[in-house]
Amino acid sequence: MTRTDEFLKELQTKLNTIITTYFEEAPPTATFPFAIFQNASIRGDDNSETTLIDISIYQKTDKPTLEVETILKNIKNGLDRTAINVSGKFSSYLYFESSDNVRDQDVNLISRRATFTARIFYL
C-alpha cells in the first residue's frame, strides 16, 4: 500500500459517514444514492503531495433533486478545511474548490460533482 493509498482509505472512511462511497467505480449492486471519488496527483516530492479529489454523487431521477444537493452540501461542510491525520504516517488538509452538475449518459440519473484539493504531508 502506497502512502497515497493510506490517505485515500482514510478519506473513504470519512466520506462513508456522509454517503456510501466507492473509489473509482461502484459495483453493479450499489444502491442509490452513492458517491464515487477519484484522485489525481498534481505535484509532490518525498515529503508531501498535492492531489485533486473529485467526488461524484449519483441518484435516480425519481428522487427529488434537493436530496442530491443536500448530500453535496454535507460533503462540502464535512470536508472543507478538514484535517485527516494518521499518527506517524501523514497529516493532510482538504479544501473545497468547486462543484458542478454532471450530465450523465443515463437519463435516469442525477449527478453532482465536488472537487477538493488535498495537501498531504508525509511523516
C-alpha positions as a Markdown table, in Angstrom:
| # | Residue | x | y | z |
|---|---|---|---|---|
| 1 | Met | 0.0 | 0.0 | 0.0 |
| 2 | Thr | 1.4 | 3.4 | -1.0 |
| 3 | Arg | 1.3 | 6.4 | 1.2 |
| 4 | Thr | -1.3 | 8.0 | -1.0 |
| 5 | Asp | -3.4 | 4.8 | -0.7 |
| 6 | Glu | -3.4 | 5.2 | 3.0 |
| 7 | Phe | -4.7 | 8.7 | 2.7 |
| 8 | Leu | -7.4 | 7.6 | 0.2 |
| 9 | Lys | -8.5 | 4.8 | 2.6 |
| 10 | Glu | -8.9 | 7.3 | 5.4 |
| 11 | Leu | -10.8 | 9.7 | 3.1 |
| 12 | Gln | -13.2 | 7.0 | 2.0 |
| 13 | Thr | -13.9 | 6.2 | 5.7 |
| 14 | Lys | -14.7 | 9.8 | 6.3 |
| 15 | Leu | -16.9 | 10.1 | 3.2 |
| 16 | Asn | -18.7 | 6.9 | 4.2 |
| 17 | Thr | -20.0 | 8.7 | 7.3 |
| 18 | Ile | -21.9 | 11.0 | 4.9 |
| 19 | Ile | -22.8 | 8.7 | 2.0 |
| 20 | Thr | -21.9 | 5.3 | 0.7 |
| 21 | Thr | -18.7 | 5.9 | -1.3 |
| 22 | Tyr | -16.6 | 3.9 | -3.7 |
| 23 | Phe | -13.1 | 4.5 | -5.1 |
| 24 | Glu | -13.1 | 5.0 | -8.9 |
| 25 | Glu | -16.0 | 2.6 | -9.7 |
| 26 | Ala | -19.2 | 1.5 | -8.0 |
| 27 | Pro | -20.2 | -2.2 | -8.1 |
| 28 | Pro | -23.3 | -3.1 | -10.1 |
| 29 | Thr | -25.0 | -3.9 | -6.8 |
| 30 | Ala | -24.6 | -0.3 | -5.4 |
| 31 | Thr | -27.7 | 1.2 | -4.0 |
| 32 | Phe | -28.7 | 4.8 | -4.7 |
| 33 | Pro | -27.7 | 7.4 | -3.7 |
| 34 | Phe | -23.9 | 6.8 | -3.7 |
| 35 | Ala | -20.7 | 8.6 | -4.4 |
| 36 | Ile | -17.6 | 7.7 | -6.4 |
| 37 | Phe | -14.3 | 9.5 | -5.8 |
| 38 | Gln | -11.1 | 9.7 | -7.8 |
| 39 | Asn | -7.8 | 11.5 | -7.3 |
| 40 | Ala | -5.1 | 13.0 | -9.5 |
| 41 | Ser | -1.7 | 13.9 | -8.1 |
| 42 | Ile | -0.7 | 17.4 | -9.4 |
| 43 | Arg | 2.6 | 17.7 | -7.6 |
| 44 | Gly | 4.7 | 16.1 | -4.9 |
| 45 | Asp | 8.0 | 15.1 | -3.6 |
| 46 | Asp | 9.3 | 12.7 | -0.9 |
| 47 | Asn | 7.7 | 14.7 | 1.9 |
| 48 | Ser | 4.4 | 16.0 | 0.6 |
| 49 | Glu | 1.9 | 15.8 | -2.2 |
| 50 | Thr | -0.9 | 17.9 | -3.6 |
| 51 | Thr | -3.8 | 16.0 | -5.1 |
| 52 | Leu | -7.2 | 16.8 | -6.6 |
| 53 | Ile | -10.1 | 14.8 | -5.3 |
| 54 | Asp | -13.3 | 14.6 | -7.5 |
| 55 | Ile | -16.4 | 13.3 | -5.7 |
| 56 | Ser | -19.4 | 12.4 | -7.9 |
| 57 | Ile | -22.8 | 11.8 | -6.3 |
| 58 | Tyr | -25.4 | 9.7 | -8.1 |
| 59 | Gln | -29.1 | 9.5 | -7.5 |
| 60 | Lys | -32.1 | 8.2 | -9.5 |
| 61 | Thr | -34.2 | 10.8 | -11.2 |
| 62 | Asp | -37.3 | 9.6 | -9.4 |
| 63 | Lys | -36.0 | 11.2 | -6.2 |
| 64 | Pro | -36.0 | 14.9 | -5.5 |
| 65 | Thr | -33.0 | 16.9 | -6.8 |
| 66 | Leu | -32.9 | 18.5 | -3.4 |
| 67 | Glu | -31.7 | 15.2 | -1.9 |
| 68 | Val | -28.5 | 15.3 | -4.1 |
| 69 | Glu | -28.0 | 19.0 | -3.4 |
| 70 | Thr | -28.2 | 18.2 | 0.4 |
| 71 | Ile | -25.6 | 15.4 | 0.1 |
| 72 | Leu | -23.3 | 17.7 | -1.9 |
| 73 | Lys | -23.7 | 20.4 | 0.9 |
| 74 | Asn | -23.0 | 17.8 | 3.5 |
| 75 | Ile | -19.8 | 16.6 | 1.7 |
| 76 | Lys | -18.6 | 20.2 | 1.4 |
| 77 | Asn | -19.3 | 21.0 | 5.0 |
| 78 | Gly | -17.8 | 17.7 | 6.1 |
| 79 | Leu | -14.6 | 18.0 | 4.2 |
| 80 | Asp | -13.8 | 21.7 | 3.6 |
| 81 | Arg | -10.9 | 22.9 | 5.8 |
| 82 | Thr | -10.7 | 19.5 | 7.4 |
| 83 | Ala | -7.7 | 17.6 | 8.6 |
| 84 | Ile | -7.2 | 13.8 | 8.1 |
| 85 | Asn | -4.3 | 12.6 | 10.1 |
| 86 | Val | -2.8 | 9.2 | 10.8 |
| 87 | Ser | -0.2 | 9.3 | 13.6 |
| 88 | Gly | 3.3 | 8.5 | 12.3 |
| 89 | Lys | 2.2 | 8.3 | 8.7 |
| 90 | Phe | 0.7 | 11.6 | 7.4 |
| 91 | Ser | -1.2 | 14.8 | 8.1 |
| 92 | Ser | -3.5 | 16.2 | 5.4 |
| 93 | Tyr | -5.8 | 19.2 | 4.8 |
| 94 | Leu | -8.7 | 19.3 | 2.4 |
| 95 | Tyr | -10.0 | 22.5 | 0.8 |
| 96 | Phe | -13.2 | 22.8 | -1.3 |
| 97 | Glu | -12.5 | 24.0 | -4.9 |
| 98 | Ser | -15.8 | 23.8 | -6.8 |
| 99 | Ser | -19.0 | 21.9 | -7.5 |
| 100 | Asp | -21.0 | 21.4 | -10.7 |
| 101 | Asn | -23.7 | 19.5 | -12.4 |
| 102 | Val | -22.6 | 16.4 | -14.3 |
| 103 | Arg | -24.6 | 15.3 | -17.3 |
| 104 | Asp | -24.7 | 11.5 | -17.3 |
| 105 | Gln | -25.4 | 9.5 | -20.4 |
| 106 | Asp | -28.0 | 7.6 | -18.3 |
| 107 | Val | -31.0 | 10.0 | -18.3 |
| 108 | Asn | -32.4 | 8.2 | -15.2 |
| 109 | Leu | -29.5 | 9.6 | -13.1 |
| 110 | Ile | -29.0 | 12.9 | -11.3 |
| 111 | Ser | -25.3 | 13.6 | -10.8 |
| 112 | Arg | -23.3 | 16.3 | -9.0 |
| 113 | Arg | -19.5 | 16.6 | -8.6 |
| 114 | Ala | -17.5 | 18.3 | -5.9 |
| 115 | Thr | -13.7 | 19.0 | -6.3 |
| 116 | Phe | -11.3 | 19.3 | -3.4 |
| 117 | Thr | -7.6 | 19.9 | -3.1 |
| 118 | Ala | -5.8 | 17.8 | -0.6 |
| 119 | Arg | -2.4 | 18.7 | 0.7 |
| 120 | Ile | -0.7 | 15.7 | 2.3 |
| 121 | Phe | 2.4 | 15.8 | 4.4 |
| 122 | Tyr | 4.2 | 12.5 | 5.0 |
| 123 | Leu | 5.8 | 11.9 | 8.4 |
